[in-house]
């Protein structure tokens, strides 16, 4: 049985004629212990998808209008508020991209980790366990840092505290939403090494949301590429990096700087991601696609398996 199974998920913002669909018919599975990267430009629906797993998108304004989300065998879209509180943290934990905004500035970091333990592992809600987790995520002098306020520690340490809070309750799935975006390159590498190490120690699955394709090769078992609320390519990471199939994935790969240099300008994808509620007819990437044909604007393409384990939403991928 898969740890996570999302089936035909549809999420709208607003109702009736004013409804704008942010996630449209998304399906994705994850096995226990697997790392899946969800990539794409800003505005593609990555964060809404991730937050929907534990129904963290406020409703309203959001409305879950279709689909199923099975987490550890139970559909979270049918859970009561009490049931959701039981799985948030205990089954799925979240690390958000801005730790400075996610941590409470008026409580010490040790107290915030202990609060997570109180809710899901009350028998371990003590200072020794908090210090153990601070040490596990690589914070120096954890005995003194346990009494620090968030503003007294660096951004990298704040992110490590967020990871400790998310993992202290030992979830089966960690959702990391661009956890390195606000950090410098050295700290980014340290955080990714930490996530990789903790995954091996705890045996958990990781859903890593990023727009940085450089992270994919280091972390992912599989990659799901999102565009305008839909998955356009799903593939094992090595295969995707070696030979991307969808024109959007190719364009993303071409826009990554190469160490060999030799180009005056980086290739760029023309235009921008369409706003939700203003998606073009047919293939949503067609207005920006270098291989688009007139028929691309007639119907939304399916997402068939074109090679073993590889799914592409484009009939002209070859």
Secondary structure, DSSP 8 states (H G I E B T S, - for coil): --SEEEEEEEEEES-GGG-EEEEEEEEEEE-TT-EEEEE--TTSSHHHHHHHTTT-S-TTTEEEEEEEEEETTEEGGG--HHHHHHHBTTTEEEE-S-HHHHS-TTSBHHHHHHHHHHHH-GGG-SHHHHHHHHHHTT-SSHHHHTT-BGGGS-HHHHHHHHHHHHHTT--SEEEEESTTTTS-HHHHHHHHHHHHHHHHHHT-EEEEEES-HHHHHHH-SEEEEEETTEEEEEEEHHHHHHS--SHHHHHHHHTS--TT---SS----SS----TT---SS-TTGGG-TT--GGGGTS----EEEETTEEES-TT--
